[in-house]
Amino acid sequence: MLELAGIIILGIIAQWVAWKFKIPAILPLILIGLLVGPISTLISEDGNKWIEPVWNGKQGLFPGESLFNFVSLAIALILFEGGMTLKKDEIRSVGPVIYKLITLGAFITMITAGVTAHFIIGLNWPLSFLFSSLIIVTGPTVITPILRNLPLKKDISTILKWEGILIDPIGALIAVLVFEFIRIGGDTGMEYSKETLVEFGKIVIIGLSIGFTSAYAFATAIKQKLIPHYLLNVVALALVLGVFVLADLFAHESGLLAVVIMGMVLGNMKLEALKDVLYFKETISILLISILFILLSANINLSDLELIYNWNSLILFGVVVLLVRPLGVFLSARKSGLSSNEKIFISWVGPRGIVAAGIASLFGLKLTMQGVQNANYITPLVFMIVLGTVLLNATTAKLMARFTRVLLKKSEGILIVGASPPARLIAKYLQNNNRRVVLIDSNRTNIETSIEEGLEAMECNIYEDEIFENIELNDIGFLLALTGSNTINEYALSKLKQTFGEEGAFRLISAEEMRDPDNNPEEGLFSQTDDFINISEVVRDYPIINEVKINSPEHYKDLMKATMKEIKSIPVFVKGTDNEIHIIPANYKDLSVEEGHSLMYIGKKLKI
């Protein structure tokens, strides 16, 4: 009981440490597991591990094959959640570079890393390609913490983010298929015959059919309201476990393939209820990952670590980082418009993640139990790649970004909270003037309308923390809160200002503040006499942003006074002679204006 409770407590502590210090959670989890496992044998009085995952007759948590079964079920749930994040629309919409990275890049990594493992480590060809298939995945859980505090160009952040998201389930699927092909080939993995190929085909067909059928059955049950909302998450949990076991009964080892396919199919169905399922699965995944990686790391023996304690392993790591990854990136990014420096930085940032380590441990256990020669190399080798790449990227990503000059000198992007018609009109104007603008709103209709109008928008609840995980927003420096709720606007500034408003954070004034224009808040936006209702009515009647040249600072003040008198005109920006857009603050007199500048205002044309 003490060991089990300790694992859960240590796992959650590791997750907190990862959040606090903005590092991938897998790093403290594996290090804690190694400390309480193989390393502890060097300092314990009796030479035993502090935490022994497998019962050895005296201590241990899981007797017999129980650890193997727990790992299988846990990986099934993690892969199902990963499968749900893969959207076919996202694959279509991503740029050519990302598409090539998850196809051509993955293929290059698999072939070159497999050949390297064969000749350097001495693994047979099947095990070499199993190793290489396991290290093609990066993953958002390791990419995001590393890049969160790097103000990178949007294209670079987008490429790294989407590669990690999309390659996770794809890489898992490839690894499962490679493993099945090896498993049915005998001890050496090379004894293939007509029967073994038929068995492999059976695994693929059973996995695909049960995965698709279960996904559509679950979706139908949701549409027909056969499952009460309060049972939805636990039914989904039970269904995933049931599908995994059922597929394995029909075709041994087809369960992982079935749950990945099931997750992918469900993830591409437009069912609102599935959002709750995904959130629940993410929570379960965090708990399982916390337990799983401490257990798996603790299960490694010193003899396993000694297998990779040599120059060959270091050479393999160097080849993977310095040759294999860059080769995949440069070939995938040919004729993409990315500069050489940008390609070098993307090549450098390729940390392997949770899927690689988890599946490697599972497959290593399975093949070792089957007596496959040298299968005990798989887990320590993959753990070496995971730990090495995470440590390397976590400590050097910022230095490499500076060296390659891909850091933004100034955060000029603008985040607008609210995607109502006034916000969309303002965003479109800014976008047409070469400013990056991102709209966020919890109203799906507003977001869909924004996207249809060619604006960058994302559905987001500011009361949740998901926005801070989006590394594509690292170039945001201005924050504008334009919702109809003063409470939300004030909350948005208090929560998001430090992260997204370093260059300036503003909000619309409230109705009460509008009645006292001489005491507007410092963060007041656009006008001292217009709140959300006023600006909405003006945009409804005059959905246009006008431009008038400013002759002098006095002329600017006269224009501002004119907008206050004309209820259908609202000042929003001043454009400099260099076409730089300046936001008008609460006290418009504080803004430095010269001859040749222009005043931008919404609504009816001024007669001045």
HELIX and SHEET records of a PDB file:
HELIX    1   1 LEU A    2  PHE A   21  1                                  20    
HELIX    2   2 ILE A   26  VAL A   36  1                                  11    
HELIX    3   3 ILE A   39  LEU A   42  5                                   4    
HELIX    4   4 SER A   66  MET A   84  1                                  19    
HELIX    5   5 LYS A   88  SER A   93  1                                   6    
HELIX    6   6 PRO A   96  LYS A  100  1                                   5    
HELIX    7   7 LEU A  101  GLY A  105  3                                   5    
HELIX    8   8 ALA A  106  ILE A  120  1                                  15    
HELIX    9   9 TRP A  125  LEU A  134  1                                  10    
HELIX   10  10 PRO A  140  LEU A  147  1                                   8    
HELIX   11  11 LYS A  154  ARG A  183  1                                  30    
HELIX   12  12 LYS A  194  LYS A  223  1                                  30    
HELIX   13  13 HIS A  229  LEU A  231  5                                   3    
HELIX   14  14 LEU A  232  PHE A  250  1                                  19    
HELIX   15  15 GLY A  255  GLY A  267  1                                  13    
HELIX   16  16 ALA A  273  ASN A  299  1                                  27    
HELIX   17  17 LEU A  302  LEU A  307  1                                   6    
HELIX   18  18 TRP A  311  VAL A  319  1                                   9    
HELIX   19  19 VAL A  320  VAL A  324  3                                   5    
HELIX   20  20 ARG A  325  SER A  332  1                                   8    
HELIX   21  21 SER A  340  TRP A  348  1                                   9    
HELIX   22  22 ILE A  354  MET A  369  1                                  16    
HELIX   23  23 ALA A  375  TYR A  377  5                                   3    
HELIX   24  24 ILE A  378  PHE A  403  1                                  26    
HELIX   25  25 PRO A  421  ASN A  432  1                                  12    
HELIX   26  26 ARG A  444  GLU A  452  1                                   9    
HELIX   27  27 GLU A  466  GLU A  469  5                                   4    
HELIX   28  28 ILE A  471  LEU A  473  5                                   3    
HELIX   29  29 ASN A  486  PHE A  500  1                                  15    
HELIX   30  30 ALA A  511  MET A  514  1                                   4    
HELIX   31  31 PRO A  517  ASN A  519  5                                   3    
HELIX   32  32 PHE A  532  ASP A  541  1                                  10    
HELIX   33  33 PRO A  553  LYS A  565  1                                  13    
HELIX   34  34 TYR A  588  ASP A  590  5                                   3    
SHEET    1   A 5 GLU A 456  GLU A 459  0                                        
SHEET    2   A 5 VAL A 437  ASP A 441  1                                        
SHEET    3   A 5 GLY A 413  VAL A 417  1                                        
SHEET    4   A 5 ILE A 476  ALA A 481  1                                        
SHEET    5   A 5 GLY A 504  ARG A 507  1                                        
SHEET    1   B 4 ILE A 545  LYS A 549  0                                        
SHEET    2   B 4 SER A 598  GLY A 603 -1                                        
SHEET    3   B 4 SER A 569  LYS A 575 -1                                        
SHEET    4   B 4 ILE A 581  ILE A 583 -1                                        
END                                                                             
